[in-house]
Amino acid sequence: MAEKEQVKPLAPASVLPSSDDEETALYLKKIHRKKCIKCCGCILALLLIQIIVIIILIFTVFKVKDPIINLNGVKVEKIDLIKGTTTPRPGSNMTLTTDVSVKNPNVASFKYGNTTTTLYYWGTVIGRPMGHQAGPGLGGPQE
């Protein structure tokens, strides 16, 4: 009867995974998930550190300050006075030349274009500039 027993072949391993393969796959998924969590945590920590450093720099080094403007000198020319007084004649013209310096205390540089000047006398506007927007001091900035 031993000759009549027929041996059935085993099922191929690729069709039905064994319990060892399932455990290995589960273990690999857990390892992959832990690595992803660690990687995302490191990236988040670095991003948070960068944001903190940028905020500190904004409030300390890059704090925007107002420019320091100094009126170095004023020269009045061609003024027509009333005889015997220091009062100018009504409707007369005069030339007012000023020397103004601007110092930038900021780290970054800035440029400014046209400026507007108004001449006041006891709160009343008595003059507006005519002529050059920039005079001989048009050179580069000096420390």
C-alpha positions in Angstrom: 0.0 0.0 0.0 3.0 2.2 0.3 3.2 2.4 -3.4 -0.4 3.7 -3.8 0.1 6.7 -1.5 0.5 9.7 -3.5 2.5 12.6 -2.1 0.8 16.0 -2.5 3.2 18.9 -3.2 3.3 21.7 -0.6 1.8 25.1 -1.5 4.3 27.6 -2.9 5.6 30.0 -0.2 4.9 33.1 -2.4 1.1 32.5 -2.5 0.5 32.1 1.3 2.9 34.0 3.5 4.1 32.3 6.6 3.6 33.8 10.0 7.3 34.7 10.1 6.9 36.8 7.0 3.9 38.6 8.5 5.9 39.3 11.7 8.9 40.6 9.8 6.7 42.9 7.7 5.0 44.2 10.8 8.4 44.8 12.5 9.7 46.6 9.4 6.6 48.9 9.4 7.1 49.8 13.0 10.8 50.5 12.4 9.9 52.6 9.3 7.3 54.6 11.3 9.8 55.3 14.2 12.3 56.5 11.7 9.7 58.8 10.0 8.7 60.2 13.4 12.3 60.8 14.4 13.1 62.5 11.0 10.0 64.7 11.2 10.8 65.6 14.8 14.4 66.6 13.9 13.1 68.7 11.0 10.5 70.4 13.2 13.1 71.1 15.9 15.5 72.7 13.3 12.7 74.8 11.9 11.7 76.0 15.3 15.3 76.9 16.1 15.6 78.9 12.9 12.4 80.8 13.6 13.6 81.7 17.1 16.9 82.9 15.8 15.2 85.0 13.1 12.9 86.6 15.7 15.8 87.4 18.0 17.7 89.0 15.1 14.7 91.0 14.1 14.2 92.5 17.5 17.9 93.2 18.2 20.3 93.6 15.2 17.8 94.4 12.5 15.6 96.8 14.6 14.7 99.7 12.3 15.9 103.0 13.7 15.0 106.5 12.5 17.7 108.4 10.6 19.6 111.1 12.4 19.1 114.4 10.6 21.3 117.4 11.5 21.1 120.9 10.2 24.8 121.9 10.0 24.4 125.5 8.7 22.1 128.0 7.2 23.1 130.9 4.9 20.7 133.7 3.9 21.6 135.6 0.7 20.0 138.3 -1.4 17.5 139.5 1.2 15.9 142.9 0.7 15.3 144.5 4.1 13.2 147.5 5.0 15.6 150.4 5.7 16.8 150.5 9.3 15.0 147.3 10.4 15.6 143.5 10.3 12.3 142.9 8.6 12.3 141.8 5.0 10.4 143.8 2.5 7.0 142.3 1.6 7.1 140.3 -1.7 10.8 140.3 -1.8 12.9 137.2 -2.8 15.8 135.8 -0.9 18.1 132.8 -1.1 18.3 130.3 1.8 21.1 127.8 1.5 21.2 125.0 4.1 23.7 122.2 4.8 21.9 119.1 6.0 23.5 115.7 7.0 21.6 112.4 7.3 23.2 109.5 9.3 21.7 106.0 9.0 22.1 104.0 12.3 20.6 100.9 10.7 22.5 97.8 9.5 20.9 97.9 6.1 21.3 100.9 3.8 18.4 102.9 2.4 18.0 105.5 -0.4 15.7 108.4 -0.5 14.6 110.4 -3.5 13.2 113.9 -3.7 12.7 115.8 -0.5 10.2 118.5 0.3 11.1 121.5 2.4 8.8 124.2 3.7 10.0 127.4 5.4 7.8 128.5 8.4 7.7 131.8 10.2 5.7 131.7 13.5 3.6 128.8 12.2 2.9 130.4 8.8 4.3 129.0 5.6 6.4 131.7 4.0 8.4 129.7 1.4 8.9 126.5 -0.6 12.1 125.5 -2.3 12.9 126.2 -5.9 15.9 125.0 -7.8 18.2 122.0 -7.1 17.0 119.0 -5.2 20.6 118.2 -4.3 23.6 120.4 -4.1 27.3 120.0 -3.9 27.1 117.5 -1.0 25.7 114.8 -3.4 28.7 112.5 -2.6 28.4 109.1 -1.1 27.6 108.4 2.5 30.3 109.1 5.1 30.7 107.5 8.5 
